[in-house]
Amino acid sequence: MQQAGVTTVVPERRIHLAVAGARDDAPAIPATSEVKLDIRKLTIIYGQRVAVRDIDLRIPAQAVTAIIGPSGSGKSTLLRALNRMHDDVPGVRVTGEVLLDGQPVYGPEVDPVEVRRRIGMVFQRPNPFAKSIFDNVAFGLTVFGARRLSRREVAERVERALRQAALWDEVKDRLHQPATSLSGGQQQRLCVARALAVEPDVVLLDEPTSALDPIATGRIEQLMRELVEEHGYTVVVVTHNMQQAARVSDVTAFMTVDASRAGTLVEVGPTARIFTNPQDQRTEDYITGRVG
């Protein structure tokens, strides 16, 4: 700011938000990072109501991207659109584009089953099938398998997925027991293993710890980082828990509702910046608790 030949330096506005375990030293995602999912002008309409409007968002590869915002802002609706979970819901229309590695996710020539193999989904509450631990993890290999795997190949895939989900050591001696015999946190990691068994590119997590106790929540958060740092997955997580977003994510996207009550993307950036120096007043109001 200049006035009468005097230069005034305006200090950068920073918010000191106390977030337990926040990853203050997490590196910013450079602009040149590979984009795994490219979302362009995505709009989702339920009947006559616009649920999500004109979302432009680039999801970087091999990183955790957190989507935060108040209830009703379209976070889960957006997440489900990324692997075409709305396809079978009557009255839902999706416009715009979602590109996975530059290739369209939507279109008459695109196989939605293959989309869901490459973009796995884990839901808010653990939903193990009424099968054994082993059969739960192996289930997708039958549904999504391009070829019939041998028993040995299936067993190897199941073990690898359970190891990646940090569950193998806890269940290796009871693989043929019912999955429902596991604790809630173990069941959620089993659902992660079930998604990983088909070797996806992206893992979507919709409020994965909302039904878990603090210990199980911490294990799932640790697992998210391991999936990225040790196994190279791209993870997108919807969470109401801002402390969780600060702890586990590299990038944070904030959504809210516009004047017509449609979900809209306000701001996206490296998590450390979003939580300390947001560029939009609406983001600051939400993360400081003034609205929400």
matplotlib code that plots the C-alpha trace (Angstrom):
import matplotlib.pyplot as plt

x = [0.0, 1.5, 0.4, 2.3, 5.5, 5.4, 5.3, 3.4, 4.0, 0.7, 1.5, 0.2, -3.0, -2.6, -5.0, -3.6, -5.9, -5.1, -5.4, -4.0, -1.5, -1.8, 0.8, 2.5, 5.6, 3.7, 5.1, 2.8, 1.7, 3.5, 1.4, 3.3, 2.2, 0.6, -3.2, -5.0, -8.6, -9.6, -13.1, -14.5, -17.8, -19.3, -23.0, -25.2, -29.0, -31.6, -34.9, -35.4, -32.9, -29.2, -27.2, -23.7, -23.0, -20.0, -17.2, -13.7, -11.2, -7.9, -7.0, -3.2, -1.7, -0.2, -1.6, -4.5, -7.1, -9.6, -13.0, -14.5, -17.5, -20.8, -23.5, -25.5, -22.8, -22.5, -19.3, -20.5, -22.6, -19.4, -17.4, -20.0, -20.0, -16.3, -16.9, -20.4, -22.3, -25.2, -25.8, -28.4, -30.3, -33.5, -33.8, -30.1, -28.4, -24.6, -23.2, -19.6, -16.5, -14.5, -11.2, -9.1, -5.5, -6.9, -9.6, -13.3, -15.1, -18.5, -19.8, -21.7, -18.5, -17.2, -17.7, -18.9, -17.8, -14.2, -14.5, -15.5, -12.6, -10.1, -11.8, -12.6, -15.1, -15.3, -18.4, -19.2, -20.1, -18.3, -20.4, -18.8, -20.7, -22.2, -19.1, -15.8, -12.9, -11.2, -14.3, -15.0, -11.7, -11.8, -15.3, -14.3, -11.9, -14.9, -17.0, -14.3, -11.9, -11.1, -9.9, -10.4, -7.7, -6.2, -6.7, -3.1, -3.5, -6.6, -4.9, -1.9, -4.2, -6.2, -3.0, -1.5, -4.7, -4.9, -1.3, -1.8, -4.8, -2.7, -5.0, -3.1, -1.3, -4.6, -6.6, -4.2, -5.1, -8.8, -9.4, -12.4, -14.2, -17.2, -16.2, -18.8, -16.7, -14.2, -14.3, -15.7, -12.3, -11.2, -14.3, -13.6, -10.0, -11.5, -13.6, -10.5, -8.8, -11.8, -11.4, -7.6, -7.8, -8.9, -5.8, -7.5, -5.8, -7.9, -9.5, -12.5, -13.3, -16.7, -16.5, -14.6, -14.1, -17.4, -18.7, -15.4, -13.8, -10.7, -8.2, -9.8, -10.0, -6.2, -5.5, -7.6, -5.8, -2.5, -3.6, -4.5, -1.0, 0.5, -1.6, -0.1, 3.4, 4.1, 1.9, 1.4, -2.3, -4.3, -6.8, -9.8, -11.5, -14.7, -14.6, -16.5, -13.6, -11.3, -8.6, -8.6, -8.2, -5.3, -3.6, -3.9, -4.3, -1.9, -4.6, -7.9, -10.9, -13.6, -17.3, -20.3, -23.8, -24.6, -27.7, -29.8, -28.6, -26.5, -23.1, -20.2, -16.4, -15.1, -11.3, -8.7, -5.0, -2.2, -3.7, -1.2, -2.3, -6.0, -5.8, -3.5, -4.0, -7.3, -7.9, -11.7, -13.6, -16.1, -13.3, -11.9, -15.4, -15.8, -12.5, -12.6, -16.1, -17.9, -20.2, -20.8]
y = [0.0, 3.4, 6.8, 10.1, 8.4, 6.1, 2.4, 0.4, -3.3, -5.1, -8.2, -11.5, -12.4, -15.7, -17.6, -19.4, -22.3, -24.8, -28.2, -31.2, -33.0, -30.7, -31.4, -28.0, -29.3, -30.9, -29.8, -27.8, -29.7, -28.1, -26.8, -29.2, -32.3, -35.0, -34.7, -38.0, -36.8, -33.7, -32.5, -29.9, -28.0, -30.9, -30.4, -33.0, -32.6, -34.6, -34.2, -30.4, -29.6, -28.7, -30.5, -29.6, -26.8, -26.2, -27.9, -27.4, -29.5, -31.2, -34.1, -34.7, -38.2, -39.9, -37.5, -37.3, -34.7, -33.8, -32.3, -30.3, -28.2, -27.9, -30.6, -30.3, -28.7, -31.7, -33.3, -36.9, -36.2, -35.0, -38.0, -40.5, -38.9, -39.6, -43.3, -43.1, -44.2, -42.0, -44.0, -46.3, -43.5, -42.5, -38.9, -38.0, -36.2, -35.4, -32.9, -31.7, -33.9, -36.2, -37.3, -40.1, -39.9, -37.8, -40.3, -39.6, -41.4, -40.6, -41.4, -44.1, -45.9, -46.0, -49.1, -48.0, -51.4, -50.7, -47.1, -48.5, -50.9, -48.1, -45.8, -47.7, -46.5, -47.0, -45.8, -44.0, -47.1, -50.5, -52.7, -56.2, -58.8, -61.9, -63.9, -64.8, -62.3, -64.0, -64.0, -60.3, -59.3, -61.7, -60.6, -57.9, -60.2, -62.1, -59.0, -56.9, -59.6, -59.4, -63.0, -65.9, -66.1, -69.2, -70.0, -69.1, -65.8, -65.0, -65.9, -63.7, -60.8, -61.1, -61.2, -58.2, -56.2, -57.1, -56.1, -52.8, -52.2, -53.0, -55.9, -59.0, -59.6, -59.3, -61.7, -64.1, -67.0, -66.6, -65.7, -68.1, -66.7, -64.3, -60.7, -59.6, -61.0, -58.2, -54.9, -51.8, -50.4, -53.8, -54.0, -50.6, -51.6, -54.8, -52.7, -50.8, -54.1, -55.2, -52.0, -52.5, -56.1, -55.1, -52.8, -49.4, -46.2, -44.0, -44.7, -42.7, -42.5, -41.1, -40.1, -43.3, -42.7, -41.1, -44.4, -45.3, -44.7, -42.5, -45.5, -47.0, -43.5, -43.0, -46.3, -45.3, -42.0, -43.6, -46.0, -43.1, -41.8, -45.3, -45.9, -42.8, -42.8, -46.6, -47.9, -44.9, -44.6, -41.4, -40.9, -38.6, -38.3, -36.5, -35.5, -33.2, -33.4, -30.5, -31.7, -35.0, -33.1, -31.1, -34.2, -36.5, -34.5, -32.8, -30.8, -29.5, -28.4, -26.4, -26.6, -24.6, -23.8, -20.9, -18.7, -21.4, -24.1, -25.9, -27.2, -25.2, -25.3, -22.2, -22.8, -25.5, -25.5, -27.1, -28.0, -25.9, -22.8, -23.5, -23.8, -20.9, -18.4, -19.1, -16.7, -16.6, -15.2, -18.0, -20.5, -18.6, -18.3, -22.1, -23.3, -20.8, -22.0, -18.7, -20.6, -24.3]
z = [0.0, -1.0, 0.2, -0.2, -1.1, 1.9, 1.5, 4.1, 4.4, 5.3, 7.3, 6.1, 8.0, 9.8, 12.0, 14.9, 15.1, 17.8, 16.1, 18.0, 15.9, 12.9, 10.3, 10.4, 8.6, 5.8, 2.5, 0.2, -2.9, -5.8, -8.7, -11.0, -9.1, -11.1, -11.1, -10.5, -10.6, -12.5, -11.7, -14.1, -13.7, -11.9, -11.1, -9.4, -9.5, -7.5, -9.3, -9.5, -6.8, -7.5, -4.8, -6.0, -8.4, -10.8, -8.8, -10.2, -8.2, -9.0, -6.8, -6.7, -7.0, -4.0, -1.5, 1.0, 0.0, 2.7, 1.9, 4.8, 5.3, 7.1, 6.9, 3.8, 1.7, -0.7, 0.4, 0.3, -2.8, -4.5, -3.3, -4.5, -8.0, -8.4, -8.9, -10.3, -7.2, -8.3, -11.5, -9.9, -8.0, -9.7, -10.7, -10.3, -13.1, -13.2, -15.6, -16.1, -16.3, -14.0, -15.5, -14.0, -15.3, -18.1, -19.1, -18.7, -15.8, -17.3, -20.8, -22.6, -23.6, -20.1, -18.0, -14.5, -13.1, -14.1, -12.8, -9.4, -9.5, -10.1, -7.6, -4.5, -1.8, 1.9, 3.6, 6.9, 8.8, 8.5, 6.3, 6.2, 4.4, 6.2, 5.1, 6.5, 6.9, 3.9, 1.7, 2.5, 1.1, -1.8, -2.8, -5.2, -7.0, -8.3, -9.1, -10.7, -11.9, -15.6, -15.4, -13.1, -10.5, -9.1, -5.4, -4.8, -6.5, -4.6, -1.3, -2.2, -3.1, 0.2, 2.3, 0.5, 1.0, 4.7, 5.1, 3.4, 5.6, 8.7, 9.7, 8.7, 12.0, 13.9, 11.7, 10.0, 12.4, 12.0, 8.3, 8.1, 11.1, 10.5, 9.7, 12.2, 15.0, 14.5, 16.5, 14.8, 14.0, 12.6, 10.5, 9.0, 8.1, 6.7, 4.4, 3.4, 2.6, 0.5, -1.5, -1.9, -3.0, -6.5, -6.7, -7.2, -8.1, -5.7, -2.4, -1.3, 2.4, 3.5, 7.2, 7.9, 11.6, 12.6, 14.2, 15.9, 19.3, 19.6, 19.5, 16.4, 14.8, 15.4, 13.7, 10.6, 10.4, 10.6, 7.9, 5.5, 5.7, 5.2, 2.1, 0.6, 1.9, 1.8, -0.9, -3.3, -3.2, -3.8, -0.9, -0.8, 2.6, 3.6, 7.2, 9.6, 12.0, 11.1, 13.5, 11.6, 8.3, 9.7, 11.0, 7.9, 4.8, 2.4, 0.6, 2.0, 0.1, 1.8, 0.7, 1.8, 0.3, -1.9, -1.8, -3.5, -0.9, -3.5, -2.5, -3.8, -3.5, -1.8, -1.5, -1.9, -1.1, 0.9, 4.3, 6.3, 4.4, 4.6, 8.4, 9.0, 6.2, 4.3, 1.4, 1.8, 4.8, 4.6, 5.1, 8.1, 9.6, 9.4, 10.7, 13.6, 14.5, 13.9, 11.5, 10.9]

ax = plt.figure().add_subplot(projection="3d")
ax.plot(x, y, z, "-o")
ax.set_aspect("equal")
plt.show()
